[in-house]
Amino acid sequence: MDHDDLTLLLAIAERWFAGHAPLSERVADFRNGHHEPAGAWAQFAEMGWTALTLPEAQGGFGASAAQAFELLRRAGADARPEPLGLHLLLAPRIAQALPDAAEALAAGRMRLAMADAARRGGMLAWDGRALSGSVPVAEGLAHATHLLVPAGAVLLLVDLGAAGIERTPARLVDGRATAKLAFDRVPAREAGEAAAARDLAAAACVADASGAFEAAFWMTLDYLRQRVQFGKPLAAQQAIQHRMAEVFCDLQQQLALTGRLAAEIDAAPAGAWPMLPVAKSFVGRRVLRGVGALIQLSGGIAVTEEYRLTHLYRRLHVAAQLHGAAEAQLARIDVRATLLAA
């Protein structure tokens, strides 16, 4: 995919997101949660998004991780409920491990969800054929056909239509649907290495968080320019300018880390990616702090559920926690190796 193709793709994505249940419309109905509009995934397939990162030999377009991240930033800016990140980053790996799944992935008939098996409350047993146990939360579960489950060192693919699966519906803190899942000897297929899959799911969270953070910053800046106090806009006050400058620095660091992570994934598709724990922990520490400052600068309106900023903040909390929270990611950082690589 060349630059012109990517530019066209991103322009189409922005128009589609604006015209199909944008965040402003979903906020108006926030008590029912954030749900994707009917037929959204089928339209993704028609536009070629579900085949975007699959190799050309398997019916895809061979887009790079950096190109996929650009699309995910747009999706994160609108807090999209569709699990696009999981599909874009994990579908190529599933197609490589299970070539018979490639066509269904490209056509959008196979929809992936990802269990966050590291969360407390989950225990799994895999005997080589069947899976038993439970996972407390899964990303992208609402309309998924298959679930990816890290079980020890192995990544398993579970058909969600199989017998022996019990669901207890729940919601993520940002309003997206999930469930606690219990498995009773459910058939599963090996689909690769669990560690790499977890890191790719975490990388999708990083890309999504970059878009959400960027949208939150510019939304707040627009508010400060429009809100007048004592005869002048809030944005003209020096103290507020200093706070916004600090948040802007955090935003630029987040975008830089995201770009570096994408470059590492493209350079070494098999892993490992030293920037992943750095970028993921940055989301949990500095990004959340930065958006917290934006909420303070926006005043009381920012904590109401009728305002988009609080929904972006909740979205970032989910991105920070799924597939490895900040504390777990910080423990993975090899400081010496990371500094030498930089």
C-alpha positions as CSV (number, residue, x, y, z in Angstrom):
1,M,0.0,0.0,0.0
2,D,1.5,3.3,-1.1
3,H,1.1,6.8,0.4
4,D,-1.7,7.8,-1.9
5,D,-3.7,4.6,-1.1
6,L,-3.2,5.2,2.6
7,T,-4.3,8.8,2.3
8,L,-7.5,7.7,0.5
9,L,-8.1,5.0,3.1
10,L,-7.9,7.4,6.0
11,A,-10.1,9.9,4.4
12,I,-12.8,7.2,3.8
13,A,-12.4,6.0,7.3
14,E,-12.9,9.5,8.8
15,R,-16.1,10.0,6.7
16,W,-17.4,6.5,7.6
17,F,-16.8,7.0,11.3
18,A,-18.5,10.4,11.1
19,G,-21.6,9.0,9.4
20,H,-22.1,5.7,11.3
21,A,-22.8,6.0,15.0
22,P,-20.1,8.6,15.8
23,L,-19.1,9.2,19.4
24,S,-21.4,12.2,19.7
25,E,-24.4,10.1,18.9
26,R,-23.4,7.3,21.1
27,V,-22.9,9.6,24.0
28,A,-26.5,10.7,23.7
29,D,-27.5,7.1,24.4
30,F,-24.6,6.3,26.8
31,R,-26.8,4.4,29.3
32,N,-27.2,1.6,26.8
33,G,-23.5,1.3,26.3
34,H,-21.3,1.8,23.2
35,H,-22.5,-0.6,20.5
36,E,-21.5,-0.9,16.9
37,P,-24.1,0.0,14.3
38,A,-25.8,-2.8,12.4
39,G,-23.8,-4.1,9.5
40,A,-20.6,-2.2,10.4
41,W,-18.3,-5.2,10.2
42,A,-19.8,-6.3,6.8
43,Q,-19.1,-2.8,5.5
44,F,-15.5,-3.0,6.8
45,A,-15.2,-6.1,4.7
46,E,-16.6,-4.4,1.7
47,M,-14.2,-1.6,2.0
48,G,-11.3,-4.1,2.3
49,W,-10.4,-3.2,5.9
50,T,-10.7,-6.8,7.2
51,A,-8.1,-7.9,4.5
52,L,-5.9,-4.8,5.0
53,T,-3.0,-6.4,6.9
54,L,-3.3,-9.9,5.5
55,P,-0.5,-10.9,3.0
56,E,-1.3,-10.5,-0.7
57,A,-0.8,-14.3,-1.1
58,Q,-3.8,-14.8,1.2
59,G,-6.1,-12.3,-0.4
60,G,-5.0,-9.3,1.6
61,F,-3.4,-5.9,0.8
62,G,-0.2,-6.4,2.8
63,A,-0.5,-3.2,4.8
64,S,2.2,-2.5,7.3
65,A,1.8,-2.1,11.0
66,A,2.5,1.6,10.7
67,Q,-0.3,1.9,8.1
68,A,-2.6,-0.1,10.3
69,F,-1.8,2.2,13.3
70,E,-2.9,5.2,11.3
71,L,-6.3,3.7,10.8
72,L,-6.5,2.7,14.5
73,R,-5.7,6.2,15.6
74,R,-8.7,7.4,13.7
75,A,-10.8,4.7,15.3
76,G,-9.5,5.6,18.7
77,A,-10.3,9.3,18.2
78,D,-13.9,8.4,17.8
79,A,-13.9,5.6,20.5
80,R,-15.2,3.1,18.0
81,P,-16.8,0.0,19.5
82,E,-15.7,-2.3,16.7
83,P,-12.6,-4.4,17.7
84,L,-10.7,-3.2,14.6
85,G,-7.3,-3.3,16.3
86,L,-7.5,-6.9,17.3
87,H,-8.3,-7.9,13.7
88,L,-5.7,-5.8,12.0
89,L,-2.8,-6.9,14.2
90,L,-3.8,-10.5,15.0
91,A,-5.5,-11.7,11.7
92,P,-2.1,-12.1,9.9
93,R,-0.7,-14.2,12.7
94,I,-3.8,-16.4,12.8
95,A,-3.7,-16.8,9.0
96,Q,-0.1,-17.8,9.2
97,A,-0.7,-20.4,11.9
98,L,-4.0,-21.6,10.4
99,P,-4.0,-21.0,6.6
100,D,-7.5,-22.4,6.2
101,A,-8.8,-19.4,8.3
102,A,-7.3,-16.7,6.0
103,E,-10.2,-16.5,3.5
104,A,-12.8,-16.2,6.3
105,L,-10.7,-13.5,8.0
106,A,-10.3,-11.5,4.8
107,A,-14.0,-11.7,4.1
108,G,-15.0,-10.6,7.6
109,R,-16.8,-13.9,8.3
110,M,-14.4,-14.8,11.1
111,R,-14.4,-12.1,13.9
112,L,-11.9,-12.3,16.6
113,A,-12.1,-11.5,20.3
114,M,-9.2,-11.8,22.7
115,A,-9.4,-13.1,26.3
116,D,-7.4,-11.1,28.8
117,A,-6.3,-14.3,30.6
118,A,-3.9,-12.4,32.8
119,R,-6.7,-10.7,34.7
120,R,-7.4,-11.9,38.2
121,G,-10.2,-14.4,38.5
122,G,-9.3,-16.6,35.5
123,M,-8.0,-20.1,35.5
124,L,-7.4,-22.3,32.4
125,A,-6.6,-25.9,31.8
126,W,-5.6,-27.2,28.3
127,D,-5.0,-30.9,27.7
128,G,-4.0,-30.6,24.1
129,R,-7.5,-31.0,22.7
130,A,-10.1,-29.3,25.0
131,L,-10.1,-26.1,27.1
132,S,-11.6,-25.9,30.6
133,G,-11.7,-23.0,33.1
134,S,-12.7,-19.4,32.9
135,V,-11.5,-15.9,31.8
136,P,-12.9,-12.8,33.5
137,V,-13.0,-10.5,30.5
138,A,-12.5,-10.5,26.7
139,E,-12.1,-7.7,24.3
140,G,-14.3,-7.5,21.2
141,L,-16.7,-10.2,22.3
142,A,-20.0,-8.7,21.3
143,H,-20.2,-10.0,17.8
144,A,-17.2,-12.3,17.7
145,T,-17.3,-15.8,16.1
146,H,-14.0,-16.9,17.5
147,L,-12.0,-16.2,20.7
148,L,-8.3,-16.1,21.1
149,V,-7.2,-17.5,24.5
150,P,-3.7,-17.4,25.8
151,A,-3.2,-20.6,27.7
152,G,0.3,-20.8,29.1
153,A,2.7,-20.4,26.2
154,V,0.1,-21.5,23.6
155,L,-2.5,-19.3,21.9
156,L,-5.8,-21.1,21.4
157,L,-8.6,-20.4,18.9
158,V,-12.0,-21.3,20.2
159,D,-15.2,-21.4,18.1
160,L,-17.7,-19.4,20.2
161,G,-20.5,-21.4,18.7
162,A,-19.2,-24.6,20.3
163,A,-21.0,-26.4,23.2
164,G,-19.7,-26.0,26.7
165,I,-19.3,-22.2,26.8
166,E,-21.1,-20.2,29.5
167,R,-21.3,-16.4,29.3
168,T,-22.0,-14.0,32.1
169,P,-22.6,-10.6,30.3
170,A,-20.8,-7.5,31.6
171,R,-19.5,-4.2,30.4
172,L,-16.1,-2.6,30.3
173,V,-15.8,0.7,32.1
174,D,-16.1,2.6,28.8
175,G,-19.4,0.9,28.0
176,R,-18.3,-1.7,25.5
177,A,-19.9,-5.1,25.9
178,T,-17.9,-8.1,27.3
179,A,-18.6,-11.2,29.4
180,K,-17.0,-13.6,31.8
181,L,-16.6,-16.9,30.1
182,A,-16.5,-20.4,31.5
183,F,-15.3,-23.3,29.4
184,D,-16.2,-27.0,30.0
185,R,-14.0,-29.1,27.8
186,V,-14.5,-26.9,24.8
187,P,-12.6,-27.9,21.6
188,A,-9.8,-25.5,20.7
189,R,-7.0,-25.2,18.0
190,E,-3.5,-24.1,18.6
191,A,-3.0,-20.8,16.7
192,G,0.5,-19.7,17.6
193,E,2.4,-18.3,20.6
194,A,0.5,-16.6,23.4
195,A,3.2,-14.0,24.3
196,A,3.4,-12.5,20.8
197,A,-0.4,-12.4,20.5
198,R,-0.8,-10.7,23.9
199,D,1.8,-8.1,22.8
200,L,0.0,-7.5,19.5
201,A,-3.3,-7.0,21.3
202,A,-1.5,-4.6,23.7
203,A,0.0,-2.7,20.7
204,A,-3.5,-2.3,19.3
205,C,-4.5,-0.7,22.6
206,V,-1.5,1.7,22.3
207,A,-2.5,2.8,18.8
208,D,-6.1,3.3,19.9
209,A,-5.0,5.3,22.9
210,S,-3.0,7.6,20.8
211,G,-6.1,8.6,18.8
212,A,-8.2,9.0,21.9
213,F,-5.6,11.2,23.6
214,E,-5.2,13.3,20.5
215,A,-8.9,13.8,20.2
216,A,-9.2,14.7,23.9
217,F,-6.4,17.3,23.6
218,W,-7.9,19.1,20.6
219,M,-11.4,19.0,22.0
220,T,-10.2,20.6,25.2
221,L,-8.2,23.3,23.3
222,D,-11.3,24.2,21.3
223,Y,-13.3,24.5,24.5
224,L,-10.7,26.8,26.1
225,R,-10.6,29.0,23.0
226,Q,-14.4,29.4,23.1
227,R,-15.0,29.7,26.8
228,V,-14.8,33.3,27.9
229,Q,-14.2,34.3,31.5
230,F,-13.6,37.9,32.7
231,G,-13.8,39.2,29.2
232,K,-11.2,36.9,27.5
233,P,-11.0,33.2,26.5
234,L,-9.6,30.8,29.0
235,A,-6.9,29.8,26.5
236,A,-5.5,33.3,26.9
237,Q,-4.6,32.7,30.6
238,Q,-1.0,31.9,31.1
239,A,-1.5,29.3,33.8
240,I,-3.8,27.4,31.5
241,Q,-1.3,27.7,28.6
242,H,1.4,26.2,30.8
243,R,-0.9,23.2,31.7
244,M,-1.8,22.6,28.0
245,A,1.8,22.8,27.0
246,E,2.6,20.0,29.5
247,V,-0.2,17.9,28.2
248,F,0.9,18.6,24.6
249,C,4.4,17.3,25.4
250,D,2.8,14.1,26.8
251,L,0.8,13.8,23.6
252,Q,3.9,14.2,21.4
253,Q,5.7,11.5,23.4
254,Q,2.8,9.1,23.1
255,L,2.7,9.6,19.3
256,A,6.4,9.1,19.0
257,L,6.3,5.9,21.1
258,T,3.5,4.6,19.0
259,G,5.4,5.3,15.8
260,R,8.5,3.6,17.1
261,L,6.5,0.6,18.2
262,A,4.9,0.3,14.7
263,A,8.4,0.5,13.2
264,E,9.6,-2.3,15.4
265,I,6.7,-4.6,14.5
266,D,7.3,-4.0,10.8
267,A,11.1,-4.6,11.2
268,A,10.7,-7.8,13.2
269,P,7.2,-9.3,12.7
270,A,8.0,-12.3,14.9
271,G,9.0,-10.1,17.8
272,A,10.3,-9.1,20.3
273,W,9.4,-5.4,20.4
274,P,11.3,-3.6,23.2
275,M,9.1,-0.5,22.8
276,L,5.9,-2.3,23.6
277,P,6.1,-2.3,27.4
278,V,7.4,1.3,27.3
279,A,4.5,2.5,25.2
280,K,1.9,0.5,27.0
281,S,3.1,1.6,30.5
282,F,3.1,5.2,29.2
283,V,-0.6,4.9,28.4
284,G,-1.3,3.8,32.0
285,R,0.8,6.5,33.6
286,R,1.4,9.7,31.6
287,V,-1.6,9.5,29.1
288,L,-4.1,9.0,31.8
289,R,-2.5,11.8,33.9
290,G,-2.6,14.1,30.8
291,V,-6.3,13.5,30.1
292,G,-7.0,13.9,33.8
293,A,-5.5,17.4,33.5
294,L,-7.7,18.1,30.4
295,I,-10.7,17.2,32.5
296,Q,-9.7,19.6,35.2
297,L,-9.1,22.4,32.6
298,S,-12.6,21.8,31.1
299,G,-14.3,22.3,34.4
300,G,-17.4,20.6,35.6
301,I,-18.7,19.8,32.2
302,A,-15.9,17.3,31.6
303,V,-17.1,14.9,34.4
304,T,-20.6,14.6,33.0
305,E,-21.6,11.6,31.0
306,E,-23.1,13.8,28.3
307,Y,-19.7,15.2,27.3
308,R,-17.4,13.3,25.0
309,L,-14.2,13.9,27.1
310,T,-15.2,11.6,29.9
311,H,-15.9,8.8,27.5
312,L,-12.5,9.2,25.9
313,Y,-11.0,9.1,29.5
314,R,-12.8,5.8,30.2
315,R,-11.6,4.4,26.9
316,L,-8.1,5.2,27.9
317,H,-8.5,3.4,31.2
318,V,-9.6,0.3,29.3
319,A,-6.6,0.6,26.9
320,A,-4.3,1.0,29.9
321,Q,-5.6,-2.1,31.7
322,L,-6.2,-4.7,28.9
323,H,-3.4,-7.1,28.0
324,G,-1.0,-6.0,30.6
325,A,-1.4,-3.0,32.9
326,A,1.3,-0.4,33.5
327,E,2.9,-2.1,36.5
328,A,3.3,-5.4,34.7
329,Q,4.7,-3.7,31.6
330,L,7.2,-1.7,33.6
331,A,8.5,-4.9,35.1
332,R,9.3,-6.1,31.6
333,I,11.4,-3.2,30.6
334,D,15.1,-3.9,30.1
335,V,16.4,-0.4,30.7
336,R,19.9,-1.0,29.5
337,A,18.8,-2.6,26.2
338,T,16.1,0.0,25.6
339,L,18.5,2.9,26.1
340,L,21.2,1.2,23.8
341,A,18.5,0.6,21.1
342,A,17.5,4.3,21.3
